[in-house]
């Protein structure tokens, strides 16, 4: 998902779930987006396997540079989730 689309979608946080998949240590160095839930990448997969993530709401996943978000989005999409990853991550979003 391009940053322009991402910026529009996150305006209505009731319609999307924002998942920051960075590790806790990374959050000590940089803030997350308001309303985002921090869930490291490994935990996202565990929660998906246990059906603890919503399938009736769009999930937008992001990380620092977009690589991990792309992997999570691809894998969860294959499991039936409505999910997108922020291309370029927070680095591109802030430029």
ABEGO torsion letter per residue (X at the ends): XBAAAAAAAAABAAABBBBBABBAAAAAABBBBBGBBBBBAAAAAAAAAAGABBAABBBBBBBAAGAAAAAAAAAAAAAGBBBBBBBGEAAAAAX
